[in-house]
Amino acid sequence: MTIKVMISGSGKMGREVLRAVAAEPDLQPVAVVDFLSTEDRIGLPDGAGDVPCGASPAALIARTHPDVIVDFTNADWTPKLATDALGAGVRLVIGTTGLSDAFVTELGKECSKHGIGAVLSANFALGAVLMQHMAAIAARFYGHAEIIEMHHDGKADAPSGTSLATARGMAEAREGPFTRPPTHKQTLPGTRGGETSGITIHSVRLPGLVAHQQVMFGAPGETLTIRHDSMGRESFMPGVLLAVREVIHRKELIIGLDRLIGLA
């Protein structure tokens, strides 16, 4: 079976997905949709032709009949894309972060209503998923924790979706909040970072970075650090391809890649 894939977004991440999909014998890229698109077609990375490109998801879906749409865009665009996709019976693999809880809840309802699968994950790097899993295991043994997440300077949201998902998983595993030592004086406001469930999250944005995160646990006389680094966008592609192949067999919303690799 050949799975026909539409890519949402023609930026760096979208083109990386296009390259990865085009290289797989069982996957076929059929279109690229981008709300800022001014191109009619986009060339395939291997030079073997091109695919249609446009700004209207509904029009491209009707024209190319994809089985799956892979979306790495922004929180304003993804809900519109999801409406058009699910309405046409097209499955979704979503890596967009910063999506509202209300949208995610509605997405789950719509997937169940239509019997259509979707995969939503804050991070598609398998190492990042393992990092989150190990952090949840460690959370049961420590009372203090902080997260430092580091991304390129073009990332729109802070903190990252991965850091928030990591913190949420840690709090669930611990079955309660962590202890966050009070800061009696901040000479520079905001220095201590944000907080969720007693976990401080620090966000770094610099050119030269891609996606990096470390989770630090502290106890008397010791610390434990769990870290993952994505050096390039190709690190996300094995997870994306796994999700594309798996979502075909699902009839509901799957949140987190961990559920697809047997960790949840």
C-alpha positions as CSV (number, residue, x, y, z in Angstrom):
1,M,0.0,0.0,0.0
2,T,1.3,3.4,-0.9
3,I,0.4,6.2,1.5
4,K,-0.2,9.6,-0.1
5,V,1.1,12.4,2.0
6,M,0.4,16.2,1.9
7,I,2.9,18.4,3.7
8,S,1.7,21.5,5.5
9,G,4.3,24.2,5.5
10,S,7.0,24.9,3.0
11,G,9.6,26.3,5.5
12,K,12.7,24.4,6.7
13,M,10.8,21.8,8.6
14,G,8.2,21.3,5.8
15,R,10.9,20.8,3.2
16,E,12.7,18.3,5.5
17,V,9.5,16.3,5.8
18,L,9.1,16.5,2.0
19,R,12.6,15.1,1.6
20,A,12.0,12.3,4.1
21,V,8.6,11.3,2.6
22,A,10.0,11.3,-1.0
23,A,12.8,8.9,0.0
24,E,10.4,6.2,1.2
25,P,9.2,3.6,-1.3
26,D,5.8,3.2,0.5
27,L,5.1,6.9,0.8
28,Q,4.2,9.4,-1.9
29,P,4.3,13.2,-1.5
30,V,1.3,14.6,-3.4
31,A,1.2,18.3,-2.4
32,V,2.4,21.1,-0.2
33,V,0.0,23.5,1.4
34,D,1.2,26.8,2.9
35,F,-1.0,29.7,3.9
36,L,1.8,32.1,2.7
37,S,2.4,30.2,-0.6
38,T,3.0,32.1,-3.8
39,E,4.2,29.0,-5.7
40,D,2.1,26.8,-7.9
41,R,4.5,23.8,-7.6
42,I,7.4,22.7,-5.4
43,G,10.2,20.5,-6.7
44,L,11.0,17.2,-5.1
45,P,14.4,17.0,-3.4
46,D,15.7,14.3,-5.7
47,G,14.9,16.3,-8.8
48,A,12.3,13.7,-9.9
49,G,9.5,16.1,-10.7
50,D,7.4,18.3,-8.5
51,V,4.1,18.5,-6.6
52,P,1.3,21.1,-6.5
53,C,1.5,23.9,-3.9
54,G,-1.1,26.3,-2.7
55,A,-2.7,28.2,0.2
56,S,-6.0,26.4,0.3
57,P,-6.1,23.0,2.1
58,A,-9.6,22.2,0.9
59,A,-8.7,22.9,-2.8
60,L,-5.5,20.8,-2.6
61,I,-7.2,17.9,-0.8
62,A,-9.9,17.8,-3.4
63,R,-7.2,17.9,-6.1
64,T,-4.7,15.4,-4.8
65,H,-6.7,13.1,-2.4
66,P,-4.0,12.6,0.3
67,D,-4.3,9.9,3.0
68,V,-2.3,11.8,5.6
69,I,-1.3,15.5,6.1
70,V,1.8,16.2,8.1
71,D,1.7,19.6,9.8
72,F,4.6,21.6,11.3
73,T,3.3,25.2,11.1
74,N,1.8,27.4,13.8
75,A,-1.1,27.5,16.2
76,D,-3.2,29.9,14.1
77,W,-3.0,27.8,10.9
78,T,-3.3,24.2,12.3
79,P,-7.0,24.5,13.5
80,K,-8.1,25.6,10.0
81,L,-6.1,22.8,8.4
82,A,-7.6,20.3,10.8
83,T,-11.2,21.3,10.0
84,D,-10.6,20.9,6.2
85,A,-8.7,17.6,6.7
86,L,-11.1,15.8,9.0
87,G,-14.0,17.0,7.0
88,A,-12.5,15.3,3.9
89,G,-11.6,12.1,5.8
90,V,-7.8,12.9,5.8
91,R,-5.7,11.8,8.8
92,L,-3.3,14.2,10.5
93,V,0.2,14.0,11.9
94,I,0.7,17.3,13.9
95,G,4.0,18.6,15.2
96,T,2.8,22.2,15.7
97,T,3.3,23.4,19.3
98,G,1.5,26.1,21.2
99,L,-1.9,24.7,20.4
100,S,-4.7,25.5,22.9
101,D,-6.2,22.9,25.2
102,A,-9.6,23.8,23.7
103,F,-8.4,22.9,20.2
104,V,-6.8,19.6,21.3
105,T,-10.0,18.6,23.1
106,E,-12.1,19.5,20.1
107,L,-9.7,17.6,17.8
108,G,-10.1,14.5,19.9
109,K,-13.9,14.8,19.7
110,E,-13.8,15.2,15.9
111,C,-11.5,12.3,15.4
112,S,-13.8,10.0,17.4
113,K,-16.8,11.4,15.7
114,H,-15.5,10.7,12.2
115,G,-13.5,7.6,13.1
116,I,-10.3,9.2,11.7
117,G,-6.9,8.9,13.3
118,A,-4.6,11.7,14.2
119,V,-1.2,11.9,15.9
120,L,-0.2,15.0,17.9
121,S,3.2,15.1,19.4
122,A,5.3,18.0,20.9
123,N,8.5,16.2,19.7
124,F,9.1,13.6,17.0
125,A,12.7,12.8,17.9
126,L,12.8,9.3,19.4
127,G,15.5,10.4,21.8
128,A,13.4,13.2,23.1
129,V,10.5,10.8,23.7
130,L,12.9,8.5,25.6
131,M,14.1,11.5,27.6
132,Q,10.6,12.3,28.6
133,H,10.0,8.7,29.6
134,M,13.1,8.5,31.7
135,A,12.3,11.9,33.4
136,A,8.9,10.5,34.4
137,I,10.6,7.5,36.0
138,A,13.1,9.6,37.9
139,A,10.3,12.0,39.1
140,R,9.1,9.4,41.6
141,F,12.4,9.6,43.4
142,Y,13.1,13.3,43.6
143,G,11.3,16.3,45.1
144,H,13.1,19.1,43.2
145,A,13.4,19.5,39.4
146,E,14.1,22.1,36.8
147,I,14.0,22.0,33.0
148,I,16.2,24.0,30.6
149,E,15.0,24.0,27.0
150,M,17.1,25.5,24.2
151,H,15.9,26.3,20.7
152,H,16.8,28.3,17.6
153,D,16.0,32.0,17.6
154,G,13.1,31.5,15.1
155,K,10.9,29.4,17.5
156,A,7.7,31.3,18.1
157,D,6.6,29.9,21.4
158,A,8.1,29.6,24.9
159,P,8.4,27.4,26.8
160,S,8.5,24.6,24.2
161,G,5.8,22.1,23.9
162,T,8.3,19.4,24.7
163,S,9.2,21.0,28.1
164,L,5.6,21.4,29.1
165,A,4.8,17.8,28.1
166,T,7.9,16.6,30.1
167,A,6.8,18.6,33.2
168,R,3.3,17.3,32.9
169,G,4.5,13.7,32.7
170,M,6.8,14.2,35.6
171,A,4.0,15.6,37.8
172,E,1.7,12.8,36.9
173,A,4.3,10.2,37.7
174,R,5.1,11.9,41.0
175,E,1.3,12.2,41.7
176,G,1.8,15.8,42.9
177,P,3.8,18.9,42.5
178,F,7.5,19.3,43.1
179,T,9.0,21.5,45.8
180,R,10.2,24.8,44.4
181,P,12.5,26.7,46.7
182,P,11.3,30.3,47.2
183,T,13.4,33.2,45.8
184,H,13.4,36.0,48.3
185,K,15.0,38.6,46.0
186,Q,15.2,38.7,42.2
187,T,17.6,41.4,41.2
188,L,16.5,40.9,37.6
189,P,12.7,40.0,37.3
190,G,12.0,36.7,35.6
191,T,15.5,35.3,36.3
192,R,14.0,32.2,37.9
193,G,12.0,31.3,34.8
194,G,8.4,30.1,34.6
195,E,6.8,27.4,36.8
196,T,4.4,24.5,36.4
197,S,3.7,21.9,39.0
198,G,6.6,23.2,41.1
199,I,9.0,22.6,38.1
200,T,10.9,25.7,36.9
201,I,11.3,25.9,33.1
202,H,14.0,28.1,31.5
203,S,13.8,28.9,27.8
204,V,16.9,29.8,25.8
205,R,16.6,31.1,22.2
206,L,19.8,31.5,20.2
207,P,20.9,31.2,16.5
208,G,22.9,28.0,16.1
209,L,20.7,25.9,18.2
210,V,18.1,23.4,16.9
211,A,16.2,21.7,19.8
212,H,17.8,20.8,23.1
213,Q,16.5,20.0,26.6
214,Q,17.9,18.9,29.9
215,V,15.9,17.9,32.9
216,M,17.7,18.3,36.2
217,F,16.8,16.6,39.5
218,G,18.3,17.6,42.8
219,A,18.6,15.9,46.2
220,P,21.0,16.2,49.2
221,G,24.5,15.5,47.9
222,E,23.5,14.6,44.3
223,T,22.0,15.7,41.0
224,L,20.7,13.8,38.1
225,T,20.6,15.3,34.6
226,I,18.8,13.8,31.6
227,R,19.6,15.5,28.3
228,H,18.6,15.2,24.7
229,D,20.0,17.2,21.7
230,S,18.7,17.4,18.2
231,M,21.6,18.6,16.0
232,G,19.5,18.8,12.9
233,R,15.9,18.5,11.7
234,E,16.5,15.1,10.3
235,S,16.4,13.8,13.8
236,F,12.6,14.2,13.8
237,M,12.0,12.3,10.6
238,P,12.0,8.7,11.9
239,G,9.3,9.7,14.3
240,V,7.3,11.5,11.6
241,L,7.5,8.5,9.3
242,L,6.5,6.2,12.1
243,A,3.5,8.4,12.8
244,V,2.4,8.6,9.1
245,R,2.4,4.8,8.9
246,E,0.7,4.2,12.2
247,V,-2.1,6.9,11.9
248,I,-3.6,5.0,8.9
249,H,-4.6,2.2,11.4
250,R,-6.0,4.5,14.1
251,K,-9.5,5.8,14.6
252,E,-8.8,8.3,17.4
253,L,-6.5,11.1,18.5
254,I,-3.1,9.8,19.8
255,I,-1.2,12.3,21.9
256,G,2.5,11.7,22.2
257,L,4.8,9.5,20.2
258,D,5.3,7.3,23.3
259,R,2.0,5.6,22.7
260,L,3.2,4.5,19.2
261,I,6.5,3.0,20.5
262,G,5.1,1.1,23.5
263,L,6.2,3.4,26.3
264,A,2.8,4.8,27.4
